[in-house]
Each structure stands twice: as structure tokens, then as C-alpha cells.
């Protein structure tokens, strides 16, 4: 099955794309403050996306998360986390700061929240990070921070029921035990030479994969026993050989997702391709047809039958401020059915 374009209104560059953990609702947010909620399938299972709600904040929405309780939270340019009240089409007061915090405070891009994540098994806990290296654990039920910590720049983040794992500057990885907030239980250097771009935990929770700007993925394990650490490896991907020149064009790997039913790994790259990997055998089993543009976001729905990818022009990354005008290409979003022999592990 080919990609199905998501009918989006005119929006700025995509900041996040997230499927609900309970159904086929899809949340899309952008840097112009747009938050769009879609239903992606009909009752008969056909992919027919329909826009259910549209909300516009007065500042850039830089991250978002669905909780199992169906609550929806967004991180903003001012560094606050707020819940979306879709019924009344408004944002609540920040759950992590002064209710009088200005939604238009754009004094520092580094304060923008680049990641929001739920912690499995803890329905009221949200983990938030920003580019400046601030890590927060927020209790959305009490509307207060549980813990805050300052570390180095954070480029990637993922959670398991036990760990919060950060991909940071200088290829550093910090691992926090969710039962002990105050300090990382492990700090290590990844097996990558260039900046970390994405991080995703194994479905088993035994380890994680990291990707980098130079088209590589590193497979790593939490257990520090030497015999386990010997299982680590890295592989190249999203590279295209010019047979005439004998050179490779190398593209960043921008996003990672596991398919738990088949224990396969999806990688998305700036070359516009999604690749499927039997990662334990270090073998690529499928490369989907390229979309128009660099893939920046990817997610898989709750029953792992549907894939969403989004493209983003990275010109905005070179702007001095989120409010700067940049002549960038419009973001696009695509849905794709995951089924049959064309994508499962061989």
C-alpha cells in the first residue's frame, strides 16, 4: 500500500506527531501554534483521516504527548507544559510554573520544550526536557513538578517503566532510574561519532537504539555486565552510492520506531525514505518509496497497523528566533498501512 497524504490546513513546520496509545487518534502540532487532532480510520478499518479538532496557541507548540487517561499535553516555546482543553478550545494554566507565565515569552529558544514523554505504568507522570538541558518530572494530577534536574544539552529522550534515557551533546547518554530521580544511574558515551538525533527503547526494555547525523544507528544495552556490553554494535543506513563517482551521499537518521509484534526497527531519514530492519541480524528487509522531503517525525499506532511520517524543512533550525521569517518548504504528513508480507520480518 502506498502513502496516503494527511489533509492538513496551511501550517508551519511540524513540531511533533503522536498517535494515541488507546485508539487511532493522531495529534499533530507545529511551530506556528497549531494543534490538530485527527481520527485516522473508519469503523471498517479504512484509512480515511478526518480532522476532529483544531486549536491554536499564541506561541510555538514545540512538543506534545497523549496520556493513557486521554489527556493531551503540549510543551511551549516559553518552557511551560499545558493541558489542551479541546471542549473549550483553550490551554490550561502551566502545570510546571507560575500561572501568570507569559505564553509569549520567547526570550530564549533554548527554553523551548523539545520532548514530552509519558512513563509506562505511571499515568499521571510526564517527563519534559529542553535544549538547554533542563529535565523535569511533572505530576499532572497535582499540577506540580516532582523533580527538576540540570544537565547538558538534550537532543533525544525516551522512557520505559524503569528508565528515562537521554541522548545528549558530545554523544553522551544519561540513564535515570525512575525510582531514584536525583542523579543518573549510568552515564556513558555512545558508539556514535556524530551528534545524536533520536533514541528509542527496545520493546523488551533491555536496551535502546540511537541514531546520528552521519547515517548510523547504534544498538546498546542497559545491563552493565561485560558479556552483555559485548552485544553492542552499530550499522550504517540512509546512504546512497554514486556508482560513477564511487562516493556515498550520507543522510541523517532523524527518527526511530520499533514494531513490537515482529521485533523490527523502522528508521526515517533526511533522504525521505523509511527503512525496515531486522536489527538483530543487522539486515535491511525493506525500503519504502521516498516521500517528497526530509522525514523528521514518525510514529506507529496503538495496534501497530499504521505508520505516520512527517516531513519538515530544516531551514527553521538555522533561524535566530522562532519568530524569524524563513522561506521554508511546507510540511507534509503521510499515513501508510502496515500489513502483509511486504513489510514483516523475513
N, C-alpha and C positions, 0 to 999 in steps of 0.2 A: 504493500500500500504506500502511496506517495504522501508527501506532506500536505496538510490542509491549512491554509492561512487563517489566522485568527482575525476576525473583523474588528480592528481597533480604531477608535477615533484618532484624530491627529494628536499625538503625544510626543513628549520629549524622549530622551534616551532612557531605556529601561533600567531601573534600579534593582528590581527583584521580580522573580516569577516563582510562585509557590502553589502546589496542589494542597487541597485539604487532606488531612490524614484519615478522614472518615468517608468522603464521597468524591464526586468528580467536579467539585467547585475549584476554580482556579483564580488566584489573586495575583494581579499584576500591578506594580507600582512604578512610577517614573520620577525623574528628577524635576519635572515641572509641577509636582504635587498631585498628579493624577493617581487615583487608586481605583482599579476596575475589578469587579467581581463577575466571573463568568460561570455558567453551567455548560459543561463541555459535551455531554452526551444526552441523547433522548432516552426515554424509558426502555426502548428496544435495543439500546446499546450502540446506536449510530453516532458518529462524531459530528454533531451539529452544534457548534458553540453559540451560545446566546448570552449577551450582556444583560446581567441581572441588576447590577447597581453600579453607579459611578459617583465617586466622591472626589472633591478637590480640596487639598490642604493649601494653606497660604505659604508654605515653604516646601523645599525639596523633600520628597519622601525617599530616603536612601536605603531602607531595608524593611522587611515585613515578615510576619510569622503567623501561621494558624496554630491554635492550641487545640488539643482534643476536646475541650469544652465548647468548641466552635467560636470562641472569642478570637478576634483578629487584632493584632497589634502592629504598629509601624514605628520605625525609628526615623527621626528627622534630622535635618541639617543642623539644628541647634543642639543636638546631642540628647534630646529627650525621647522617651518612649511613651506613646499614647495609644489608647484603645480606640478603634473605629466604632462608632455607633451608627450602623447603616440605617437603622429605622428612622433616626432623626437627622441623618446625614451630617454628622459633626464628629470632631475629635474630643475625647475627654481631656481632663487636666493631666499633666505628666505624672506618671507613676513613680518617677525617679528623681523628682526635684521640686522646686518651688512652683506652685500653681500659677504664679504670676510670670513665669519664664516666658520671654517673648518668642513667639513662633517664627519671628523674622530675624532672629539673631544669627547672622551669617558672618560673624567676626573671624571665624577660623574654620576652614574646610576640614581640618584635622579632627574637629569635634563631631563631625557627621558620623552617625552610627552605620558602620558598613556590614554588620552582621547582627541578626537576631535569631536565636535558636531555642527551641523547647528542649527540655531534658526528659527523656523517656521515663515514665513511671512517676513523674512529679508534675502533675497537671497545672500547678499554679506558678511554676518556676520558669523564668525566661532569662537567658544569658545574652548580654549585649556587649558589643565591642566597638571601638572606633579606631581610626587610622593612627591616632596619637598614642595608642597602647593602653587605653583605659578599658578594663574588664569589669563588668557589673553583673551581679546576680540579683534579679528582681523578683519579689513576690507580688504577683499581680492581684492576689486576693486581698492582701493588706495594703497594697499600693505603696510599698516601701522597698528600698534596697535591702538585700540580705547581706551583701558583701561587695566591696569595691577594691580593686587592685590596679596598680600602675605597673606596666611592663613596657617592653619595646614595641615598635610598630607591629600591628596585627593585619596580616593580609588574608588569612583564611581561618575558619573556625568550624568545628563540628562537635557533636555531643553523642555520648552513649549513656546508658543508665548509670555508669560508673565514672566516666571520664569526660572532661572538657578539654579539647585539644586545639592548640593554636599553632598556625603556621606564621612565622614572623620574619622580620628583617634578618639579613645575614644567614638565611637558610636555617634559622633556629626553630626548634619545635619545643613548646612547653606543654606539659600534660598535667592537668589538675584532677585530683580525686574529688568528686562531688560531695564526699563526706567530710573533707577537710579543705576548707576554702583558702586558707591564709597563704600557702606557698605551693608552687608546683611540686608534684611528687617526682617528676622527671623533667630534666632539661637536656636536650640532645641536639646535635647537628644533623640535618637530613642528609640523604645520599644524593642531593641535587647541587649543582654548581651555581645555578642562577636563581633569581627571585621566585619564591613560591607563589603560585597563582590560585590554587584550590586544594582542598583537603576533604577527604571523605572516609568515614569509618567502614570497616568490613561489616557485612550483615551479622556476622558472628560476634562482633565486638572485640576480637582478638588483636586487631591492628588497624592500620589505615593506609590510604594511598595519598600521595602528594603529587602535584604537577608543577611544572615550571615554565618560564618564558621560552626556554630553548627546546621545547617539544620533547619533554621527558616526563615519565611517571616513575615514582619510587614507591615500592611496596615495603612497608615496615610493620613491626610488631611491638606490642606493649610490653610483653614479658621480657625482662632483662637477662634471663638465663642465656649464657653464651651459645648453647645449642639452638635456641630459638632465634637469637640475633643473626645467626649464620644463614637463616632463611631469607634475609633481606635481599632484594635485588631491584634493579631499575631497568626500564626499557625505553627505546625511542619511539616516537609516534608523531603524527601530523607533520610529516616531512614528504616533500615531493622532489623526485630526482629529475634533473635535466640531463637526458641521455647524451645530448650533443655536447654540452659543456662539462658533463661529468661532475656536476655540483648538486647539492641539496638545497632546496628552499625550506627553511625551518620556520614553523609557526607555533606561537604559544598554545599550550593546552590551557583552556580557560575554565572548564567546568567538568565535574566528575559525578557519576551516579552508579550505584550498584543495582543490579536486578537480583533480589534475594532468592527467587524461586529457582533460578538457573545458576546462581553464583557467578554471574558475568558482570563485566565492568563496561560502562559507557563513558567515552571521553568526547568532549566537544572542543573544537579548536578554532583558532582565528582563520583557518583555511576554509571555514564554512562546512566542514564535514563532521558528522558524528560517527565514531568508530566503536565497534563492539569487540570486546576482548575476552578470551578465555585466559584470564590473567594468571592463573596458577601454572598454565602451560606456556605463558608468555607468547600467546598466539592471537593475532587479529583474525576474527572469524567473519567480520562484515564491515564494510564502509558504506554508509548511506550516501545517496546523491547529495552533493553540496547545495546548501541554501545560498541565497544571494546576500552575502555579507559575513562578517566575522561573528561566530557564535559566542555569546557572552554569558548566557544563562541556560540552564537545562533542569528539568525535574521529571519524575515518574509518578504517576497517580497511585492511589491507595491500594488498588489490586494489581498493579504493575502491568496493566494492559494498554497504557497510553503514555506517550512521551511528548513533552513540550520543549521547544527550543526557542530562544530569542536571540536576535542579532542587535548589536549596538556598535555604532561608530565610536571609536575611541578618541576622537578629537577633543571631546569634553575633558578628558583626563589631562590635557595639556593647557587647559584654561586656568587662569589665575584664581578664578572665583566661579562658583556655580551660577552666578547671575550674569557672567560674561556671555555675550552672543558668540556662538561658534557656528560656522557653516557646515553642519554635520548631516550625514545621511539619516533618513528616518529609520527608527527601529521597526523591526517586523517580528511577528511571533507565529510559530507553526506548531500544529499538532500532528501526531502520527500514531497509528495503531501499532501495537507490539503483539504480534501473534504469528503462529505458523512456523514453518521450517526456515523462513528467510532470516530469522534473527536469533533463534535459540542456539545454544551451545552445540557444536558438532565435534 
